[in-house]
């Protein structure tokens, strides 16, 4: 699946983080918006809830450190809006 440009920029920011940081936080879920880390969470659900709380109807990246899967959200898509 191709990433849209906004999410690709956020994912590239994640990839640019030091490998040591990734090792120390392996398995945690990171919330990224505007090429800034907005927190590390124990679960996807926690990161998702915080992303909705902080960013509302905008795109943000949720990524489990160490995973190859990229999870991104735009709350408009969750409500059926475009």
C-alpha positions as CSV (number, residue, x, y, z in Angstrom):
1,X,0.0,0.0,0.0
2,X,1.4,3.4,-1.0
3,X,1.5,6.1,1.7
4,X,0.2,9.5,1.0
5,X,2.8,12.3,1.0
6,X,2.0,13.7,4.5
7,X,2.2,10.2,6.1
8,X,5.3,9.4,4.1
9,X,7.0,12.5,5.5
10,X,6.1,11.5,9.1
11,X,7.3,7.9,8.5
12,X,10.6,9.2,7.0
13,X,11.0,11.3,10.2
14,X,10.5,8.1,12.2
15,X,13.1,6.3,10.1
16,X,15.6,9.1,10.7
17,X,15.5,8.5,14.5
18,X,18.6,6.9,16.0
19,X,18.7,3.2,16.0
20,X,19.6,3.2,19.7
21,X,16.3,5.0,20.5
22,X,14.4,2.5,18.4
23,X,16.1,-0.4,20.3
24,X,15.3,1.2,23.7
25,X,11.7,1.6,22.8
26,X,11.1,-1.5,20.7
27,X,7.5,-2.7,20.9
28,X,6.2,0.7,22.1
29,X,3.8,2.7,19.9
30,X,4.9,6.1,18.8
31,X,2.6,9.0,17.8
32,X,4.1,11.4,15.3
33,X,2.6,14.6,13.8
34,X,4.4,17.4,12.0
35,X,7.7,15.5,12.2
36,X,7.6,15.6,15.9
37,X,7.2,12.7,18.4
38,X,4.2,13.4,20.5
39,X,4.6,10.4,22.8
40,X,5.3,6.8,23.3
41,X,2.5,4.5,24.3
42,X,2.1,0.9,25.5
43,X,-0.6,0.2,23.0
44,X,-2.0,1.2,19.6
45,X,-5.3,2.1,21.4
46,X,-3.6,4.5,23.8
47,X,-1.7,6.2,20.9
48,X,-4.9,6.4,18.8
49,X,-6.9,8.0,21.6
50,X,-4.2,10.5,22.3
51,X,-3.9,11.3,18.6
52,X,-7.6,12.0,18.4
53,X,-7.5,14.1,21.5
54,X,-4.5,16.2,20.4
55,X,-5.1,16.5,16.6
56,X,-8.8,15.9,16.0
57,X,-9.6,15.9,12.3
58,X,-6.1,15.8,10.9
59,X,-3.6,13.2,9.7
60,X,-1.2,11.6,12.1
61,X,1.1,8.6,12.2
62,X,0.9,5.8,14.7
63,X,3.7,3.2,14.4
64,X,4.8,0.3,16.5
65,X,8.5,0.6,16.9
66,X,10.2,-2.4,15.2
67,X,7.1,-3.2,13.1
68,X,7.1,-3.0,9.3
69,X,3.4,-2.0,9.3
70,X,2.6,1.7,9.2
71,X,-0.7,2.8,10.7
72,X,-1.9,6.3,9.9
73,X,-5.1,8.1,10.6
74,X,-7.1,10.9,9.2
75,X,-10.2,11.2,11.4
76,X,-12.2,12.4,8.4
77,X,-11.8,8.9,6.9
78,X,-13.1,7.4,10.1
79,X,-16.3,9.4,9.9
80,X,-16.8,8.9,6.2
81,X,-15.9,12.5,5.2
82,X,-13.2,13.3,2.7
